[in-house]
Amino acid sequence: MQTAIDFVQLRNYAIFKDLPDEALQELVKHCQYQELSAGETLFEQESAGDKLYLLEDGQIHIIRQYPDGEQVILVTEQPYYIIGELSAVVGYPRTGAVVAVSDCTLFAIDRDVFFEICKTVTDVADKTIEYLAHRLYRLNLKVREYAISNVAARIASVLWLLSNGGSDEITARIRASRVARAIATDADTVQRILNEWRDAGYITYDGRHITILDVEMIRDIAG
């Protein structure tokens, strides 16, 4: 069973891959070897972000838990994934639970120790900032892609609310520009989707007034 950690292993992780040997040698001194059995929880949602973890072997689920008891697996991650670094850096509670899918080995670094290393080994601080900046950029791109792909659902949600759940005709003047502002998209896109729904028989739409004809379809699109 491995308990010692070779500093070269840290190069497998995006946040550390370009660090010089000297920085990795200092960093590895503070890495704690940890094992996690299949089904075991690494940490719970809302627990303190006091460590970051490097997944060396195995698979983990990241799970979001809701007040009504529902649990959603957000993602399954593979070796060389960095777990909980955002919570550890900002000191916020965990946004989800992490559970082992299979037997796992991990390297853990205490938040306070990591910050001390960042103060004394500038390469670590620089690469951490660069890594987090790239991650934030990718997240922004995903949010934009989601916003574009989910326009129809947001339009349907607006119509659903205006019609009291599909039970009433929408008699107010509906302007594409106002709906567009409400859901943060452009008026041409709203107009195109409304016209498509009219042609498909889901709604009537004369440019100002809308009546929902296919309540179930609009509800399904709204999600």
Backbone hydrogen bonds, N-H to C=O, Kabsch-Sander energy under -0.5 kcal/mol:
donor,donor_aa,acceptor,acceptor_aa,energy
9,Q,6,D,-1.8
10,L,7,F,-1.2
11,R,8,V,-1.6
12,N,9,Q,-1.6
13,Y,10,L,-1.6
16,F,13,Y,-1.8
17,K,13,Y,-1.5
19,L,16,F,-2.0
24,L,20,P,-2.0
25,Q,21,D,-2.7
26,E,22,E,-1.5
27,L,23,A,-2.3
28,V,24,L,-2.8
29,K,25,Q,-0.6
30,H,27,L,-1.9
31,C,28,V,-1.2
32,Q,108,A,-3.0
33,Y,31,C,-0.5
34,Q,106,L,-2.5
36,L,104,C,-2.6
39,G,100,A,-2.8
40,E,37,S,-2.4
42,L,98,V,-3.0
43,F,98,V,-0.9
46,E,94,R,-2.5
47,S,44,E,-1.7
50,D,48,A,-1.7
52,L,109,I,-2.1
53,Y,83,I,-2.6
54,L,107,F,-2.7
55,L,53,Y,-0.6
55,L,81,Y,-2.7
56,E,54,L,-0.9
56,E,105,T,-2.0
57,D,105,T,-1.8
60,I,77,E,-1.7
61,H,99,V,-3.2
62,I,75,V,-2.5
63,I,61,H,-0.6
63,I,97,A,-3.1
64,R,72,V,-2.9
65,Q,63,I,-0.5
66,Y,70,E,-2.6
69,G,66,Y,-2.3
72,V,64,R,-2.6
74,L,62,I,-2.5
74,L,72,V,-0.8
75,V,62,I,-1.1
77,E,60,I,-2.6
80,Y,55,L,-4.4
81,Y,78,Q,-1.0
83,I,53,Y,-3.1
83,I,81,Y,-0.6
88,A,84,G,-2.0
89,V,85,E,-2.5
90,V,86,L,-2.5
91,G,87,S,-1.8
92,Y,87,S,-0.8
94,R,47,S,-2.5
97,A,63,I,-3.1
98,V,43,F,-2.1
99,V,61,H,-2.2
100,A,40,E,-2.8
101,V,59,Q,-2.6
102,S,59,Q,-1.3
104,C,36,L,-3.5
105,T,57,D,-1.8
106,L,34,Q,-3.0
107,F,54,L,-2.1
108,A,32,Q,-2.7
109,I,52,L,-2.4
111,R,50,D,-3.1
114,F,110,D,-2.6
115,F,111,R,-2.2
116,E,112,D,-1.8
117,I,113,V,-2.3
118,C,114,F,-2.3
119,K,115,F,-1.5
120,T,116,E,-1.6
121,V,117,I,-3.5
122,T,120,T,-0.6
124,V,121,V,-1.1
125,A,121,V,-1.2
126,D,122,T,-2.8
127,K,123,D,-2.4
128,T,124,V,-2.0
129,I,125,A,-2.3
130,E,126,D,-2.2
131,Y,127,K,-2.5
132,L,128,T,-2.6
133,A,129,I,-2.4
134,H,130,E,-2.2
135,R,131,Y,-2.3
136,L,132,L,-2.5
137,Y,133,A,-2.2
138,R,134,H,-2.4
139,L,135,R,-2.3
140,N,136,L,-2.3
141,L,137,Y,-1.9
142,K,138,R,-2.1
143,V,139,L,-2.4
144,R,140,N,-2.2
145,E,141,L,-2.5
146,Y,142,K,-2.7
147,A,143,V,-2.5
148,I,144,R,-2.2
149,S,145,E,-2.5
150,N,146,Y,-1.6
151,V,148,I,-1.2
154,R,150,N,-1.9
155,I,151,V,-2.5
156,A,152,A,-2.6
157,S,153,A,-1.9
158,V,154,R,-1.9
159,L,155,I,-2.3
160,W,156,A,-2.5
161,L,157,S,-2.2
162,L,158,V,-2.5
163,S,159,L,-1.8
164,N,161,L,-1.5
165,G,160,W,-2.9
166,G,160,W,-0.7
167,S,163,S,-0.8
167,S,164,N,-0.6
168,D,163,S,-2.5
170,I,210,I,-1.1
171,T,169,E,-1.0
174,I,208,R,-4.4
175,R,173,R,-0.7
179,V,175,R,-2.1
180,A,176,A,-2.6
181,R,177,S,-2.0
182,A,178,R,-2.1
183,I,179,V,-1.7
184,A,180,A,-0.6
184,A,181,R,-0.6
185,T,180,A,-2.4
190,V,186,D,-1.6
191,Q,187,A,-2.8
192,R,188,D,-2.4
193,I,189,T,-2.3
194,L,190,V,-2.6
195,N,191,Q,-2.3
196,E,192,R,-2.2
197,W,193,I,-2.4
198,R,194,L,-2.2
199,D,195,N,-2.7
200,A,196,E,-1.8
201,G,197,W,-0.6
201,G,198,R,-1.0
202,Y,197,W,-2.6
203,I,197,W,-1.0
204,T,211,T,-2.2
206,D,209,H,-1.4
210,I,170,I,-0.9
211,T,204,T,-1.7
213,L,202,Y,-2.6
213,L,211,T,-0.6
214,D,202,Y,-2.3
215,V,213,L,-0.7
218,I,214,D,-2.0
219,R,215,V,-2.4
220,D,216,E,-2.4
221,I,217,M,-2.5
222,A,218,I,-2.2
223,G,219,R,-1.2
